[in-house]
Amino acid sequence: MLALRRINRTLLYALLIFLAGLYLLPIYVVAITSLKTNAAISLSQMWDLPSHLSFASIASAWAQLGPNFGNSFMLAIPATIFSSLLGSLNGYALSKWRFKGANVVFFFILFGLFIPYQSVLIPLLRVLEAMGLYNTIAGLILVHTVYGIPITTLIFRNFYTSIPDDIIESAKIDGTGYWGIYRYMILPLSISGFVVSGIWQFTQVWNNFLFAVAVTNPPNQPVTVALVNIAGSQTVQWNVQMASALLASLPTLVVYILLSKYFVRGLLAGSVKG
């Protein structure tokens, strides 16, 4: 019986390693292509390691993407913070301060998850233009903050269900009010929730292309738009293109590597109440 379990576990690990290898194949191609010269790139040698390492493509990609990286950070960090904080406040109110119609309010907030970006693009641009926020990073921050509220509210509402209601009731008896409970009790317990919300929102905002290309023009465009603009109309320098894609993906990759264990822990929080 024990031998059978070991065999099953070995087969499972072998399958997982195989699937992980398939998943990482595109990353392998991107990485080795970015280290080749443009003359050494061909379909027949796509899988071959570079015979001579060349970092010229990475330098060229950074020269073109560098200014837009700053725009993306100026966009992604505030939008992530604001949407996560608003989602936390919504989740707190909807899970711990139950009021008449709370489920209806929650339903309409979640409804925002199912509204396609394309359906609101034209009125969105008109509103931003009327507010004087068109072609600004501040306008993009506002858009991503509002669009992030539904998912962050869902994350925090589920997360706060794991916090016993007895704690809230005890605080009320002691005379602590709505904001006092949130500041001194709920907020210190919300680190895992903010990690999950932060990783999710940062990734979504950083990788978004549609809002970025519609709302902003050079030089205010984020890195995702600049990445598309690198491709030439006549010829494509594949090494520079791959190096640009690699550089553009590094921030989200670093965030996941550093915070992955907290991300999984935060996802599981609230799944079991008690």
N, C-alpha and C positions, 0 to 999 in steps of 0.2 A: 504493500500500500504506500509506504514511504517512497519507494523507488518510483512508483507511478506518479506520485506528486512531483518528484524532482524532474522527471521527464516532461511532464506537462508544463512545469515552470520554465524549463530550458527551452521548450518549443515556443512558449509565450514570449520569452525574452528575445529569441531568435526572430520571431515575427515582428516584434516591436522595433528591433534594430533594423530589420529590412525595410519596414515602412518609414522609419526615421531617415534611412539612407535615401529612399526615393524622394522624401520631402526636401532633403537638403541638396539634391542634385542641381536644381536651378541656382542655389546660392554658390555652389562649387563653380558652375559655369560663369556666373557673374564675377566671382573673385579672380579666377585665373585669366579671364578675358581682360579684366581691368589692368592686369600686370603684363600684358603683351603689347608689342607695338602693333600699329594698325596693319602693317604689311604681313604680320605673322598670323593674322586672323582669317580663318576659312572654315567652311562647314566640315571639311575632311579632318581638320585638326582642332575641332571645337573642344574635344575632351582632353587634349594633350596639355601637359604642364608647360609653362613658358620656358623656352630654352635659355632666354636671357631676361632677367627681371627688369622691367621698365616702370618707373613711377611717374613718367611724364604725363600719362593719361590722368592720374590722380591729381597731379599739380594743375593740369589744365581744367579738370572738372571743378576743383576748389576755386580756381580763379573766376570761373563763371557762376558758381553757386554761392560763394562766400557771402556776398551781401544779402542774398535771399534767406540764408540760414538765420541771420539776425531777425528778419521779418517773421520767420516761422516761430522762433522762440518768443518774440514779443507778442505773437498771437496765441500760441498754444498754452503758455504758462498762465496768463491771466484768465483765458477762457476756461481752462481746467479748474482753476481755483474758484472762480465765480460760480460756475455751473455745479461744482461739487458742494459748495457751501449752500447754495439755494436748494439743491436736492436734499441736503442734510436737514435743513429747516422744514422742508415739505414732508420728508419722511418722519421727522419727529412729531410734527403736528398731526399727521394722518395715522400714526401708530400709537401714540401715547396720550393724545388729547382728542379723544373721539368726540365728534360733534355730529349733529344731524346733517345728513347729506355728504358725509365724508367719503363714502364709497363712490358717490356720483362724481365728486370732485376728483378723486383718484382716477376714475375711469376717463374723464376728459383730459387729465394730464397725460395718461398713458396713450390716449388717442394720437398725441403728437408723434409717437413712435412710428405710426403708420402713414404719415403724410409724406409723400415723396418730395424730395428737394425740388424737382423740376416743376411741380405744380404751384409752388409759391415763389418761383424765381422772379417773375415779372413784377408782381406786387411788392416783393421784398426790395427789389432795386428802386422802385418808386418811393417806397417809404424811407430807405436810406438816403436817397437823393434829397427828399424833403427835409430830412433831419441834418443834412450837411455831412453825412458820414460815408457817402459813396467814395470809393477809391481811398479808403483809410484803413489802417490796421484796427482802429477803434471800432469801425463798422463791422469788420469781420469778427472781432471779439464779441460784440453784441449778438451777432447772428448765431455763432457757435454756443454762446452761453444759453440763449433761449432754446435752441434746438437740443441742447444737452440736458435740459431740465427733466424731460420725461424719463430717460434712462437712469439718471442719477437719483431721481425720486424713487424709482422702483428699487434700486440697489439699497438705498438707505432705509426705505420702509421695511424691506425684508430683513435688513440687518438689525434694526431696532426691535423687531419682534423677539429677538433672543434676550433682550434686557427685561428682567422681571418687572411686572407692573407694581409689585410691592415696594420697590425702591422709589418709584414715582409717588405712590400714595404716602409713603413715609415722609418724603420731602414736602408734600403738600401740607401734611399735618403739622410739620415744623414751621410752616409759614413761607416756604420757598415758592416763588412765583414761577411763571412760565419761562422767562428768560434766565432766571437763576438756576432752575433745574437743567436747562440746556447747557448753560455755560459751565457749571461746576460738576455736573453729573454725566450728562449725555455726551458732551464734546470730548472729555478725556477718554471715554470708552469707544470713540468712533474712529480710532486710528486705522484699524483694518478696513473699515468701510471707506475711508478716504483714500486708502491705497488702491482698493479695487476701482473706485470711481475715478481716481486720478489716472491710473494706468489706462483705463478704457477711454476716458475723454481725451487724454493727451494723444493717444494713438489715433483716435478718430479725427481730431482737429489737425494733427500734423499731416495725416495722409489725405485729407480732403482736397479735392481738385475743383469740383464744380463751383462752390461758393467763391473759392479763391480766384478763379479765372473770370468769374462774372462780376465780382464786386470790386476788384482791384486792377490797376494797370501798373506798368513799370514806373518807378522803381519800388513800388509797395507790394509787389507780388511775393507770396511765400515760395518755399523751395520746390514744392510740387509743380507749380506752373513753370518755374525756371527749368526744371528737369525736362519737361516736355519741349520747351523751346530750344534745348540744346541739339535735338535731332535736326539735321540739315534737311533742306528741301530737295537737294540733288543727291548728295551722298551722306552716309552716316558713318561717323567715326565710332565703331562699336566699342573700342576700348575706352574712349572718353564717356560714351553713353553708359557703359556698365559701371565704370568708376563713379559716375554721378549717381546712379541708382544705389550703389553701395554706400556712398557718403550720405545720401538722403535717408537711408534706412537705419543708419547707426544710432541716432538718438533714441528711437523707439526700441531698438534692440537692447541698448544699454539699460533702459528703464526696466524692461522685462527681466533681464539677467539679474539686476540688483534687487528687484522687488518681487520676484516670482513666487517665493515662498509665502510672502505676505498676501500676494494676490490670491493664491489658492486658499489660504486660511480665511481670508475675507469672504471669498465666494461661499465657503462652507458655513460661515457664521450666519445664523438665522435659519438654516435649513432644519435644525432641530430646536425646538423651543423648550426651555427648562433649565 
